Amino acid sequence: DTSSGATIDAETYQAVFLTNDQIYFGRLKNISPNYLVLSDVYYVKINESGTGQLVKLGAIEPHGPKNEMIINQDHILFWENLKVDSPVVKTIQNMQLQK
């Protein structure tokens, strides 16, 4: 099934909007007709003052997930390719450089 995989831009990150109002950023890949895998995953965590901070999946969660999510397509409202110069992509690149 290449219909949904054909438009994923492998050169950049995607924003994935889920039915539970969560938004994740990462590299999206079609792995089956029903599932997508999101790797190199980031999301925005809102702190007490109401400002958002980009967090790498697995960095702060107590259950220690790997930095990868397998997502049932039924739970995806939509996803978007991000521009290479988008603020989110720039922030991710800066976070990776600091490692």
SVG drawing of the C-alpha trace seen along z (x, -y; Angstrom):
<svg xmlns="http://www.w3.org/2000/svg" viewBox="-10 -31 37 35">
<polyline fill="none" stroke="black" stroke-width="0.4" points="0.0,0.0 2.0,-3.0 -1.0,-5.4 -0.4,-6.8 3.4,-6.2 4.0,-8.0 3.5,-11.5 5.6,-11.1 8.8,-13.2 11.7,-11.1 13.9,-14.2 12.1,-16.0 10.0,-15.5 6.3,-15.1 3.7,-16.4 1.1,-13.7 -2.2,-14.8 -4.0,-12.1 -7.6,-11.7 -6.7,-12.2 -5.5,-15.8 -1.9,-14.8 0.6,-16.0 3.9,-14.2 6.8,-15.2 9.1,-12.7 10.0,-10.7 6.9,-8.9 7.0,-5.6 4.2,-3.4 4.7,0.1 1.4,1.8 -2.1,0.8 -3.2,0.2 0.0,-1.1 2.5,-3.8 5.8,-4.0 7.0,-7.4 10.7,-7.4 12.9,-10.2 9.8,-11.3 9.3,-14.7 6.3,-16.4 5.4,-19.6 5.2,-19.5 3.4,-22.5 4.9,-23.5 3.2,-25.3 3.7,-28.7 1.9,-27.7 4.9,-27.8 5.6,-24.8 8.9,-23.0 9.9,-20.4 10.7,-17.0 12.3,-13.9 10.2,-10.8 11.9,-8.6 13.7,-11.5 11.3,-12.1 8.6,-9.4 8.9,-7.1 8.1,-4.0 11.2,-4.7 9.8,-4.1 12.1,-3.7 12.1,-6.8 9.6,-5.2 5.9,-4.8 3.7,-2.4 0.5,-4.2 -2.8,-2.7 -4.0,-4.7 -7.5,-4.8 -6.1,-7.2 -4.5,-9.6 -6.6,-12.6 -4.0,-13.8 -0.3,-14.4 1.8,-17.0 5.3,-17.2 7.2,-19.9 9.4,-22.4 13.1,-21.9 13.3,-25.5 10.2,-25.2 10.8,-26.3 10.1,-22.7 12.6,-21.2 15.2,-23.8 14.6,-23.1 15.0,-19.4 18.3,-19.9 19.6,-22.2 18.7,-19.6 20.5,-16.9 23.6,-19.1 23.8,-19.6 24.1,-15.8"/>
</svg>
